[in-house]
Amino acid sequence: MTGIEALKLPPVTRAYVGASAILTLAHKVFKISLLDQFVLRLGDWHNVWALYTTSFFADDLPLFCFGVLTTAIAGRYLERAWGSRELFKYYVVVGCLSTLVCFVFTFIVYAITRKSRVAAAPISGDPHLQVATFIALKQLVPEHRVALLRNRIKFRLKRVPFAHLSFICLYCSIWEHDYDQAALAVIGFFTGWAYLRYFKVHADLDVELQTVGDQSDTFSLADLLPESLADVVKAIERSIAARLGRRTSQALSSPAIDRTNEADRRRARALEALSAS
């Protein structure tokens, strides 16, 4: 793949990366105050549209540059496997829900501490979407191996979401002491997984039916985490699945679908999309 071909991003990924770059530079570097109404803060709770638009405004420039790179690469593959409409929907759902939960969390912190800097701090940036994008890729190709630096560094894609989350949390705690970015990343991790696990509608054109969620063993929450945490998480996940999994794992058009075969077909198409990229 040539350098020019690598820059050919699909429309949603291109629009998201471009909007993030332009709006972040305009707001953070050139200080255009008109854009403040699109950034979410506790005092601006009435700006409902900011639940999503605030993701385009990064407060930390190094983390922003890293996020643009990872979102461009991962979003490129994901959009070609899913299609632009599904990726857009995924970004809207994960973006709005994660920001809303983080807003509530920030409000609780402010109610306890009464620190004015907590109320004034922007809840912005896209660490939640970065992590959620890698989770979606992990769902599609869980055993896919990534090779960097001419195969000197190799790792499985299934390890990337938690590694990316850990990097963001470590960076925020040591370098920036910025809890809201770490909180957004953690919330996005669980929001992205829960949406894909229990609520995302999958259309299987090969057998002309639709299914909801992904109950396969290769996409359990425990499978996203290090082995040291897996056993504890498996017990918690069984409790969640008992409440949600029974309903959402049923096919909308056929109750007798083989979920394993259906997931395998999705992964095969995803691998084709990766190869074509």
C-alpha positions as CSV (number, residue, x, y, z in Angstrom):
1,M,0.0,0.0,0.0
2,T,1.5,3.3,-1.1
3,G,1.5,6.5,1.1
4,I,-1.1,8.1,-1.2
5,E,-3.4,5.1,-0.9
6,A,-3.0,5.2,2.9
7,L,-4.4,8.7,3.0
8,K,-7.6,7.7,1.2
9,L,-9.9,7.5,4.1
10,P,-13.6,6.5,3.8
11,P,-16.1,9.4,4.2
12,V,-17.1,9.1,7.9
13,T,-13.5,8.5,9.1
14,R,-12.3,11.3,6.8
15,A,-15.0,13.7,8.1
16,Y,-14.4,12.9,11.7
17,V,-10.6,13.2,11.6
18,G,-10.8,16.4,9.5
19,A,-13.4,18.0,11.8
20,S,-11.5,17.1,14.9
21,A,-8.3,18.6,13.5
22,I,-9.9,21.8,12.3
23,L,-12.1,22.4,15.4
24,T,-9.4,21.5,17.9
25,L,-6.8,23.9,16.3
26,A,-9.4,26.6,15.9
27,H,-10.5,26.4,19.6
28,K,-7.2,25.4,21.3
29,V,-4.6,27.2,19.3
30,F,-6.5,30.2,17.7
31,K,-8.8,30.7,20.7
32,I,-12.0,31.2,18.7
33,S,-14.5,31.8,21.5
34,L,-17.5,31.3,19.3
35,L,-16.8,27.5,19.5
36,D,-17.2,27.4,23.3
37,Q,-20.9,26.6,22.9
38,F,-19.9,23.3,21.3
39,V,-17.7,22.2,24.2
40,L,-19.5,20.6,27.2
41,R,-19.0,21.9,30.7
42,L,-21.1,21.5,33.9
43,G,-22.3,25.1,33.6
44,D,-23.4,24.6,30.0
45,W,-25.6,21.6,30.5
46,H,-28.4,23.2,28.5
47,N,-26.3,22.8,25.3
48,V,-27.6,19.4,24.5
49,W,-25.8,19.2,21.1
50,A,-22.5,19.4,23.0
51,L,-23.0,15.8,24.1
52,Y,-21.6,14.8,20.8
53,T,-19.8,17.9,19.4
54,T,-17.5,18.1,22.4
55,S,-15.8,15.0,21.1
56,F,-14.3,17.0,18.3
57,F,-12.5,19.4,20.7
58,A,-9.4,18.0,22.3
59,D,-8.0,19.8,25.3
60,D,-4.7,18.0,25.3
61,L,-2.7,18.4,22.1
62,P,-0.3,15.4,22.4
63,L,-3.2,13.0,23.2
64,F,-5.2,14.6,20.3
65,C,-2.4,13.9,17.8
66,F,-2.1,10.3,19.0
67,G,-5.9,10.0,18.8
68,V,-6.1,11.3,15.2
69,L,-3.5,8.8,14.1
70,T,-5.2,5.8,15.8
71,T,-8.7,6.8,14.8
72,A,-7.6,7.3,11.1
73,I,-6.0,3.9,11.0
74,A,-8.6,1.9,12.9
75,G,-11.6,3.8,11.6
76,R,-10.4,3.2,8.0
77,Y,-10.6,-0.5,8.4
78,L,-13.8,-0.5,10.5
79,E,-15.7,1.6,8.0
80,R,-14.8,-0.6,5.1
81,A,-16.0,-3.7,7.0
82,W,-19.2,-2.1,8.5
83,G,-20.1,0.6,6.0
84,S,-20.3,4.3,6.6
85,R,-23.8,4.3,8.1
86,E,-23.1,1.8,10.8
87,L,-19.8,3.5,11.8
88,F,-21.6,6.8,12.1
89,K,-24.3,5.3,14.2
90,Y,-21.7,3.6,16.4
91,Y,-19.8,6.9,17.0
92,V,-23.0,8.8,17.8
93,V,-24.2,6.2,20.3
94,V,-20.9,5.7,22.0
95,G,-20.0,9.4,21.9
96,C,-23.2,10.7,23.4
97,L,-23.7,7.9,26.0
98,S,-20.0,8.1,27.2
99,T,-20.1,11.9,27.4
100,L,-23.4,11.8,29.3
101,V,-22.1,9.3,31.8
102,C,-18.9,11.3,32.3
103,F,-21.0,14.5,32.7
104,V,-22.9,12.8,35.6
105,F,-19.7,11.6,37.1
106,T,-18.2,15.1,36.9
107,F,-21.3,16.5,38.6
108,I,-21.0,14.1,41.4
109,V,-17.3,14.9,41.9
110,Y,-18.2,18.6,41.9
111,A,-21.0,18.1,44.4
112,I,-18.6,16.4,46.8
113,T,-15.5,18.6,46.4
114,R,-17.1,21.9,45.4
115,K,-14.0,22.8,43.5
116,S,-14.6,25.5,40.9
117,R,-12.0,24.0,38.5
118,V,-14.0,20.8,38.2
119,A,-17.1,22.8,37.1
120,A,-15.0,24.9,34.7
121,A,-13.0,22.0,33.1
122,P,-14.2,21.0,29.7
123,I,-15.5,17.4,29.2
124,S,-14.0,17.1,25.7
125,G,-11.8,15.0,23.5
126,D,-12.4,11.5,21.9
127,P,-10.5,8.9,24.0
128,H,-13.8,7.1,24.4
129,L,-14.2,6.8,20.6
130,Q,-10.6,5.8,20.2
131,V,-11.0,2.8,22.6
132,A,-14.4,1.9,21.2
133,T,-13.0,1.8,17.7
134,F,-10.4,-0.7,18.7
135,I,-13.0,-2.8,20.5
136,A,-15.1,-3.0,17.3
137,L,-12.0,-4.1,15.4
138,K,-11.3,-6.8,18.0
139,Q,-14.9,-8.1,17.6
140,L,-14.5,-8.4,13.9
141,V,-11.0,-10.0,13.8
142,P,-10.2,-11.2,17.4
143,E,-7.2,-13.4,16.4
144,H,-5.7,-11.0,13.8
145,R,-2.0,-10.3,14.3
146,V,-0.5,-6.9,13.8
147,A,3.1,-6.6,12.7
148,L,5.1,-3.4,13.0
149,L,8.6,-2.3,12.1
150,R,9.1,-5.1,9.5
151,N,7.7,-7.8,11.8
152,R,9.9,-6.9,14.7
153,I,6.9,-6.1,16.9
154,K,4.0,-8.5,16.7
155,F,0.8,-8.6,18.8
156,R,-2.8,-9.8,18.6
157,L,-5.5,-7.2,17.9
158,K,-7.5,-8.5,20.8
159,R,-4.9,-7.0,23.2
160,V,-5.0,-3.5,21.7
161,P,-8.2,-2.1,23.3
162,F,-7.1,-2.7,26.9
163,A,-3.5,-1.6,26.1
164,H,-4.8,1.6,24.5
165,L,-7.1,2.2,27.5
166,S,-4.1,1.6,29.9
167,F,-1.9,4.0,28.0
168,I,-4.5,6.8,28.1
169,C,-5.1,6.3,31.9
170,L,-1.4,6.2,32.6
171,Y,-0.7,9.3,30.5
172,C,-3.5,11.3,32.2
173,S,-2.5,10.3,35.7
174,I,1.3,10.9,35.3
175,W,1.6,13.5,32.7
176,E,-1.5,15.6,32.8
177,H,-3.4,14.7,36.0
178,D,-6.6,15.0,33.9
179,Y,-9.2,12.7,35.3
180,D,-11.9,13.4,32.8
181,Q,-10.0,12.1,29.8
182,A,-9.2,8.9,31.6
183,A,-12.9,8.7,32.8
184,L,-14.1,9.1,29.2
185,A,-11.7,6.3,28.0
186,V,-12.9,3.9,30.7
187,I,-16.6,4.7,30.1
188,G,-16.1,4.4,26.3
189,F,-14.5,1.0,26.8
190,F,-17.6,-0.4,28.5
191,T,-20.1,1.5,26.4
192,G,-18.6,0.3,23.2
193,W,-18.4,-3.3,24.3
194,A,-22.0,-3.3,25.8
195,Y,-23.5,-1.8,22.6
196,L,-21.8,-4.4,20.4
197,R,-22.4,-7.3,22.7
198,Y,-26.1,-6.7,23.4
199,F,-27.7,-4.1,21.1
200,K,-26.0,-3.7,17.7
201,V,-28.2,-5.1,14.8
202,H,-26.2,-7.2,12.4
203,A,-27.7,-7.8,8.9
204,D,-26.4,-11.0,7.4
205,L,-27.1,-10.8,3.6
206,D,-25.9,-14.3,3.0
207,V,-28.8,-15.9,4.8
208,E,-31.2,-12.9,4.7
209,L,-31.7,-12.3,8.4
210,Q,-30.8,-10.0,11.2
211,T,-29.4,-10.7,14.6
212,V,-28.9,-8.5,17.7
213,G,-25.7,-8.4,19.6
214,D,-22.8,-10.8,19.7
215,Q,-22.9,-13.6,22.3
216,S,-19.8,-15.4,21.0
217,D,-17.2,-16.5,23.5
218,T,-14.5,-14.5,21.6
219,F,-16.3,-11.3,22.4
220,S,-16.9,-11.7,26.1
221,L,-15.8,-8.9,28.4
222,A,-13.3,-11.2,30.0
223,D,-11.7,-11.8,26.6
224,L,-10.9,-8.1,26.4
225,L,-9.0,-8.0,29.7
226,P,-5.7,-9.5,31.0
227,E,-6.0,-13.0,32.3
228,S,-5.5,-11.8,35.9
229,L,-8.9,-10.1,35.7
230,A,-10.7,-12.5,33.5
231,D,-12.1,-14.9,36.1
232,V,-13.7,-12.1,38.2
233,V,-15.1,-10.5,35.1
234,K,-16.6,-13.8,33.8
235,A,-18.7,-14.2,37.0
236,I,-20.0,-10.6,36.6
237,E,-20.6,-11.1,32.9
238,R,-22.7,-14.2,33.5
239,S,-25.0,-12.2,35.7
240,I,-25.4,-9.5,33.0
241,A,-26.0,-12.1,30.3
242,A,-28.7,-13.7,32.4
243,R,-30.6,-10.4,32.2
244,L,-29.8,-9.0,28.8
245,G,-28.3,-11.8,26.7
246,R,-31.4,-14.0,26.5
247,R,-33.4,-11.2,24.8
248,T,-30.9,-9.6,22.6
249,S,-29.2,-12.8,21.3
250,Q,-32.4,-14.0,19.6
251,A,-32.7,-13.5,15.9
252,L,-35.2,-10.9,14.7
253,S,-36.3,-13.0,11.8
254,S,-35.3,-16.5,12.7
255,P,-35.0,-18.0,16.3
256,A,-32.9,-20.9,15.1
257,I,-29.8,-19.0,13.9
258,D,-26.4,-20.5,14.7
259,R,-24.7,-17.5,16.3
260,T,-21.3,-19.0,15.9
261,N,-21.6,-19.4,12.2
262,E,-23.1,-15.9,11.8
263,A,-20.2,-14.4,13.7
264,D,-17.7,-16.4,11.6
265,R,-19.3,-15.0,8.4
266,R,-18.9,-11.4,9.8
267,R,-15.3,-12.0,10.6
268,A,-14.6,-13.5,7.2
269,R,-16.0,-10.4,5.5
270,A,-13.9,-8.2,7.9
271,L,-10.7,-10.0,6.9
272,E,-11.6,-9.4,3.3
273,A,-12.0,-5.7,4.0
274,L,-8.6,-5.7,5.8
275,S,-7.0,-7.4,2.9
276,A,-8.5,-5.0,0.4
277,S,-7.2,-2.1,2.4
